[in-house]
Amino acid sequence: MPVRGPATALDALLASAGLDPRAGVQVVAVDRLGSIPFDPGLALVLLRAETDAPPVSPEPARTLLPGRHREAGTSRLLARLYPAGHPARRLADGGVVTIGDLTDSMLFADDWFVPPLELVENLASPHGMAAISARLRAPDGCPWDRKQTHASLRPFVLEEAYETVDAIERGGAADLAEELGDLFLQVVLHAQLAAEEGTFDLVDVYRTLGAKIVRRHPHVFGDVEASSAEEVIRNWEAIKASERSDAGRDPSAFTGIARALPALPASREIQERASSMGWDWEAIEGVWEKVREELEELHAAGELHGDEGRDARLHELGDLLFAVVNLARWMKLDPEEALRTANRRWIERYGRVEELAARRGVDLAALDLAGKDELWDAVKHQGRG
């Protein structure tokens, strides 16, 4: 919404709020708040809307700033970004109301001033966690954080990534939000370390990511046509190869596969890339035949002895696993997820075997294999997997 009246009216408004614009101030119409990337770390002046009443329906989703789409009402949006007890001052009479007590009707009826939050209190802002991280690394910060390096933080990146996957599989929204935050913390910490070294910071992380995603989606941000996910993947791999070549790196399609990636997802990535370049079976029947072939070769290697036999079995087992991963890809299944599910199912079933043995008064450890199998089959046929 355009500022009402001449520039002097805005000057008077800022003066009534006691603000020096040189210190930074945001001036936003209250009915536009959901579509403006304002930050609670700066002073905020809210201008009343052209109408005194909030709209009956919320702003269309396309006008809302991504990441702030959950709350339709302006007061509810402020409540997500500021502590409930944070003050808001009505400019007309100086009356103070806490953010938690503000309503949309009050916001739409007057001009308001919301003081800025301290950096470490600005928890809902992209800048808040970066400020907290910098504080932890300060000379009088946390001894543990101060001693960390990129190398020492490596295990935590993997740990948080796996915990995020676990939260996805459990299906709990609150758990997932928390684990995504823990994963993002690793990004922030590495960016903070790099900022201290003078090599890069979060701005470079944001810019590099944004530029790469736009560049690799010419079918969205350019004039390239891509009508299927398969076409998107082919374009993606071709663009990545061009980027590697332009940067003077090995243009091979398999150069960028991380060495630390677990073997199953790495195998799937290799085969996805091979498929995108036309190296693939024409139908799944060929994949089934390859799995059978590799299983027979592993069985034959089992007859060999000594170091040569061990090397042959290791080789053939690897080929069999590689073929099974390819079969999973053709079935549009994630082999890592399948194996994790099987692991978890086995552990859960064994727990039920222990419970059944206890109910029967049987010493599970003392049972022979036939007795154990009988309990296992009994649990399996209970219909719980």
Phi, psi and omega per residue, in radians:
M1 nan 2.275 3.127
P2 -1.071 2.580 3.103
V3 -1.152 2.302 -3.089
R4 -1.256 2.289 3.040
G5 1.373 -3.098 -3.107
P6 -1.264 3.059 -3.105
A7 -1.044 -0.538 -3.138
T8 -1.089 -0.517 3.095
A9 -1.138 -0.685 3.099
L10 -1.184 -0.709 3.093
D11 -1.015 -0.755 -3.140
A12 -1.137 -0.660 3.139
L13 -1.120 -0.776 3.124
L14 -1.147 -0.653 3.121
A15 -1.138 -0.673 -3.137
S16 -1.179 -0.425 3.092
A17 -1.532 -0.094 -3.118
G18 1.260 0.574 -3.038
L19 -1.896 2.433 2.976
D20 -1.786 1.944 -3.063
P21 -1.035 -0.356 3.125
R22 -1.182 -0.335 3.117
A23 -1.503 -0.087 3.136
G24 1.740 2.168 3.131
V25 -2.672 2.538 3.099
Q26 -1.978 2.274 3.124
V27 -2.108 2.037 -3.018
V28 -2.388 2.433 3.008
A29 -1.235 2.402 -3.022
V30 -1.046 -0.581 -3.117
D31 -1.401 -0.023 3.083
R32 -1.927 0.049 -2.972
L33 -1.046 -0.637 -3.106
G34 -1.223 -0.244 -3.094
S35 -1.943 0.103 -3.105
I36 -1.945 2.267 3.137
P37 -1.378 1.044 3.107
F38 -1.334 2.793 -3.113
D39 -2.191 2.284 -3.131
P40 -1.109 -0.183 3.102
G41 -1.340 -0.144 3.076
L42 -2.018 2.661 3.073
A43 -0.998 2.458 -3.082
L44 -2.199 2.167 3.001
V45 -1.886 2.143 3.139
L46 -1.799 2.076 3.093
L47 -1.546 2.380 3.134
R48 -1.094 2.658 -3.074
A49 -1.289 2.924 3.097
E50 -1.132 -0.443 3.035
T51 -1.905 2.584 -3.099
D52 -1.413 -0.140 -3.083
A53 -2.019 2.496 3.061
P54 -1.102 2.668 3.105
P55 -1.125 2.610 3.129
V56 -1.148 -0.691 3.115
S57 -1.991 2.645 -3.123
P58 -1.184 2.930 3.082
E59 -1.016 2.539 3.070
P60 -0.984 2.546 -3.059
A61 -0.992 -0.542 -3.078
R62 -1.192 -0.329 -3.114
T63 -1.647 -0.150 -3.097
L64 -1.487 2.506 3.103
L65 -1.157 2.216 3.097
P66 -0.948 2.362 -3.101
G67 1.704 -0.194 3.109
R68 -2.189 0.539 -3.008
H69 -1.590 -0.100 -3.055
R70 -1.290 -0.524 -3.019
E71 -1.890 2.153 3.135
A72 -1.357 -0.720 -3.066
G73 -1.439 2.543 3.127
T74 -1.092 -0.736 -3.127
S75 -1.121 -0.616 3.119
R76 -1.231 -0.596 3.064
L77 -1.125 -0.788 3.104
L78 -1.062 -0.653 -3.131
A79 -1.164 -0.441 3.072
R80 -1.352 -0.484 -3.016
L81 -1.725 -0.360 -3.102
Y82 -2.148 2.667 3.008
P83 -1.071 2.607 -3.087
A84 -1.036 -0.566 -3.111
G85 -1.549 0.061 -3.134
H86 -1.203 2.421 -3.052
P87 -1.422 2.656 2.931
A88 -2.294 2.297 -3.056
R89 -1.922 2.235 3.056
R90 -1.301 2.160 -3.031
L91 -1.278 -0.450 -3.089
A92 -1.138 -0.714 -3.058
D93 -2.296 0.048 3.126
G94 1.365 0.109 -3.141
G95 -1.156 2.413 -3.088
V96 -1.889 2.304 3.095
V97 -2.282 2.443 3.092
T98 -1.321 2.678 3.131
I99 -0.964 -0.666 -3.116
G100 -1.154 -0.383 -3.116
D101 -1.748 -0.121 -3.137
L102 -1.204 2.519 3.038
T103 -2.111 2.845 3.102
D104 -1.066 -0.672 -3.129
S105 -1.083 -0.703 3.109
M106 -1.144 -0.735 -3.109
L107 -1.143 -0.649 -3.072
F108 -1.369 -0.224 -3.046
A109 -1.648 -0.292 -3.045
D110 -2.521 2.976 2.966
D111 -1.549 2.495 -3.051
W112 -2.320 2.676 3.019
F113 -2.109 2.213 3.088
V114 -2.012 2.001 -3.120
P115 -1.115 2.703 -3.142
P116 -1.261 2.718 3.037
L117 -1.567 2.610 2.963
E118 -1.113 2.653 -3.047
L119 -0.951 -0.808 -3.080
V120 -1.350 -0.084 3.025
E121 -1.725 -0.140 -3.053
N122 -1.487 1.088 -2.909
L123 -1.248 -0.448 -3.088
A124 -1.640 0.158 -3.113
S125 -1.784 2.623 3.026
P126 -1.043 -0.381 -3.112
H127 -1.523 -0.302 -3.040
G128 -1.124 -0.886 -3.098
M129 -1.149 -0.594 3.091
A130 -1.109 -0.686 3.108
A131 -1.170 -0.700 3.116
I132 -1.116 -0.739 3.128
S133 -1.081 -0.764 3.115
A134 -1.095 -0.661 3.125
R135 -1.145 -0.695 3.113
L136 -1.097 -0.555 -3.097
R137 -1.574 -0.038 -3.121
A138 -1.153 2.819 -3.133
P139 -0.940 -0.575 3.115
D140 -1.824 0.445 -3.116
G141 -1.530 -2.563 -3.058
C142 -1.490 2.205 3.138
P143 -0.997 -0.672 -3.136
W144 -1.143 -0.836 -3.120
D145 -1.116 -0.623 -3.081
R146 -1.173 -0.440 -3.092
K147 -1.603 -0.064 -3.079
Q148 -1.314 2.650 3.058
T149 -2.290 3.002 3.064
H150 -0.989 -0.724 -3.097
A151 -1.183 -0.724 -3.089
S152 -1.222 -0.403 -3.127
L153 -1.501 -0.131 -3.086
R154 -0.938 -0.831 -3.106
P155 -1.058 -0.543 -3.088
F156 -1.271 -0.550 3.078
V157 -1.068 -0.826 3.131
L158 -1.156 -0.762 -3.119
E159 -1.047 -0.814 -3.114
E160 -1.199 -0.578 3.096
A161 -1.125 -0.747 3.140
Y162 -1.216 -0.620 3.103
E163 -1.173 -0.567 3.066
T164 -1.160 -0.766 3.080
V165 -1.041 -0.730 3.130
D166 -1.078 -0.703 3.118
A167 -1.143 -0.645 3.086
I168 -1.087 -0.755 -3.099
E169 -1.240 -0.563 3.100
R170 -1.265 -0.465 3.044
G171 1.462 0.188 3.128
G172 -1.562 2.091 -3.076
A173 -1.093 -0.760 -3.117
A174 -1.131 -0.723 3.105
D175 -1.097 -0.731 -3.126
L176 -1.126 -0.756 3.111
A177 -1.040 -0.723 -3.140
E178 -1.162 -0.764 -3.104
E179 -1.217 -0.612 3.048
L180 -1.087 -0.648 3.065
G181 -1.106 -0.749 3.109
D182 -1.097 -0.669 3.111
L183 -1.180 -0.723 3.109
F184 -1.111 -0.571 3.101
L185 -0.999 -0.658 3.126
Q186 -1.110 -0.682 3.076
V187 -1.081 -0.802 -3.112
V188 -1.106 -0.754 -3.117
L189 -1.116 -0.767 3.121
H190 -1.133 -0.676 3.099
A191 -1.131 -0.661 3.109
Q192 -1.129 -0.777 3.099
L193 -1.029 -0.772 -3.132
A194 -1.163 -0.626 3.103
A195 -1.092 -0.700 3.121
E196 -1.154 -0.561 3.113
E197 -1.402 -0.244 -3.129
G198 1.392 0.392 -3.100
T199 -1.728 -0.781 3.042
F200 -2.835 2.993 3.063
D201 -2.531 -2.970 -3.077
L202 -1.065 -0.545 3.099
V203 -1.030 -0.749 3.126
D204 -1.162 -0.647 3.107
V205 -1.095 -0.862 3.130
Y206 -1.050 -0.845 -3.066
R207 -1.119 -0.798 -3.116
T208 -1.076 -0.772 3.139
L209 -1.136 -0.866 -3.107
G210 -1.053 -0.783 -3.133
A211 -1.107 -0.706 -3.119
K212 -1.147 -0.772 -3.112
I213 -1.140 -0.724 3.097
V214 -1.117 -0.776 -3.121
R215 -1.091 -0.621 -3.069
R216 -1.579 0.079 3.062
H217 -2.153 1.021 -3.140
P218 -1.140 -0.323 3.096
H219 -1.330 -0.212 3.079
V220 -1.866 -0.799 -3.047
F221 -1.807 0.050 3.125
G222 -2.375 -2.633 -3.062
D223 -1.997 0.302 3.108
V224 -1.397 2.487 3.112
E225 -1.680 2.342 3.043
A226 -2.620 1.909 -3.029
S227 -1.756 -0.036 -3.127
S228 -2.495 2.806 3.113
A229 -1.088 -0.603 -3.139
E230 -1.118 -0.717 3.095
E231 -1.124 -0.690 3.112
V232 -1.050 -0.774 -3.129
I233 -1.118 -0.744 3.124
R234 -1.079 -0.776 3.114
N235 -1.089 -0.741 -3.129
W236 -1.006 -0.862 -3.107
E237 -1.156 -0.661 3.115
A238 -1.129 -0.713 3.123
I239 -1.155 -0.728 3.116
K240 -1.081 -0.724 3.116
A241 -1.094 -0.711 3.108
S242 -1.123 -0.690 3.117
E243 -1.109 -0.749 3.131
R244 -1.105 -0.701 -3.141
S245 -1.161 -0.766 3.137
D246 -1.108 -0.539 -3.125
A247 -1.500 0.008 3.132
G248 1.371 0.269 3.120
R249 -1.663 2.950 3.098
D250 -1.008 2.082 -3.085
P251 -1.347 0.029 -3.130
S252 -0.961 2.481 -3.122
A253 -1.139 -0.311 -3.045
F254 -1.851 0.101 -3.093
T255 -1.139 -0.672 -2.992
G256 -1.468 0.090 3.135
I257 -1.304 2.113 -3.011
A258 -1.101 2.363 3.127
R259 -1.170 -0.473 -3.115
A260 -1.480 -0.054 -3.130
L261 -1.167 2.321 3.093
P262 -0.960 2.663 -2.959
A263 -1.062 -0.717 -3.102
L264 -1.116 -0.923 3.102
P265 -1.135 -0.545 3.092
A266 -1.130 -0.743 3.122
S267 -1.084 -0.731 3.120
R268 -1.124 -0.725 3.128
E269 -1.082 -0.752 3.109
I270 -1.013 -0.791 -3.078
Q271 -1.288 -0.544 3.040
E272 -1.105 -0.768 -3.126
R273 -1.169 -0.722 3.112
A274 -1.055 -0.743 -3.139
S275 -1.097 -0.692 -3.122
S276 -1.115 -0.361 3.113
M277 -1.739 0.149 3.078
G278 1.628 0.050 3.108
W279 -1.579 1.512 -3.070
D280 -2.770 2.862 3.067
W281 -1.287 2.707 3.104
E282 -1.355 -0.483 -3.126
A283 -2.639 2.832 -3.072
I284 -1.166 -0.370 3.129
E285 -1.036 -0.613 3.098
G286 -1.150 -0.578 3.124
V287 -1.226 -0.756 3.096
W288 -1.018 -0.752 -3.134
E289 -1.115 -0.656 3.129
K290 -1.158 -0.686 3.103
V291 -1.089 -0.784 3.126
R292 -1.087 -0.711 3.128
E293 -1.083 -0.806 -3.121
E294 -1.182 -0.604 3.106
L295 -1.129 -0.716 3.113
E296 -1.140 -0.690 -3.139
E297 -1.177 -0.636 3.080
L298 -1.165 -0.703 3.120
H299 -1.077 -0.720 3.118
A300 -1.155 -0.676 3.132
A301 -1.150 -0.403 3.114
G302 -1.153 -0.282 3.125
E303 -1.483 -0.204 -3.106
L304 -1.441 2.757 -3.066
H305 -2.176 2.903 3.058
G306 1.247 -2.902 -3.114
D307 -1.082 -0.638 -3.142
E308 -1.104 -0.715 3.125
G309 -1.156 -0.728 3.124
R310 -1.084 -0.785 -3.136
D311 -1.077 -0.703 -3.139
A312 -1.156 -0.732 3.137
R313 -1.138 -0.717 3.110
L314 -1.072 -0.747 3.139
H315 -1.098 -0.852 -3.079
E316 -1.229 -0.606 3.075
L317 -1.107 -0.717 3.085
G318 -1.062 -0.757 3.119
D319 -1.102 -0.684 3.129
L320 -1.137 -0.790 3.130
L321 -1.086 -0.711 3.120
F322 -1.061 -0.728 3.130
A323 -1.185 -0.665 3.124
V324 -1.162 -0.678 3.077
V325 -1.068 -0.702 3.105
N326 -1.128 -0.676 3.087
L327 -1.085 -0.729 3.097
A328 -1.067 -0.701 3.136
R329 -1.094 -0.739 3.123
W330 -1.131 -0.559 3.112
M331 -1.477 0.032 -3.128
K332 1.046 0.723 3.089
L333 -2.051 2.629 3.095
D334 -1.611 1.971 -3.094
P335 -1.090 -0.579 3.107
E336 -1.124 -0.782 3.109
E337 -1.112 -0.711 -3.134
A338 -1.084 -0.766 -3.119
L339 -1.235 -0.670 3.082
R340 -1.078 -0.721 3.132
T341 -1.121 -0.720 3.120
A342 -1.125 -0.720 3.104
N343 -1.046 -0.844 -3.103
R344 -1.133 -0.701 -3.140
R345 -1.118 -0.688 -3.138
W346 -1.132 -0.773 -3.135
I347 -1.103 -0.767 3.141
E348 -1.114 -0.710 -3.134
R349 -1.162 -0.690 3.121
Y350 -1.110 -0.639 3.078
G351 -1.058 -0.666 3.115
R352 -1.245 -0.538 3.035
V353 -1.104 -0.756 3.109
E354 -1.076 -0.726 3.123
E355 -1.106 -0.745 -3.128
L356 -1.135 -0.731 3.119
A357 -1.080 -0.708 3.139
A358 -1.148 -0.702 3.132
R359 -1.133 -0.572 3.140
R360 -1.501 -0.080 -3.117
G361 1.231 0.554 -3.081
V362 -1.799 2.407 3.034
D363 -1.438 1.782 -3.043
L364 -1.035 -0.721 -3.099
A365 -1.119 -0.486 -3.085
A366 -1.519 -0.196 -3.116
L367 -1.218 2.548 3.014
D368 -1.359 3.077 -3.052
L369 -1.074 -0.661 3.139
A370 -1.102 -0.698 3.120
G371 -1.160 -0.699 3.090
K372 -1.112 -0.750 -3.138
D373 -1.102 -0.622 3.129
E374 -1.106 -0.766 3.077
L375 -1.122 -0.749 -3.133
W376 -1.036 -0.816 -3.127
D377 -1.152 -0.623 3.117
A378 -1.093 -0.759 3.111
V379 -1.172 -0.755 -3.106
K380 -1.044 -0.638 -3.076
H381 -1.547 0.132 3.036
Q382 -1.294 -0.137 3.090
G383 1.504 0.203 3.134
R384 -1.880 0.379 3.051
G385 1.611 nan nan
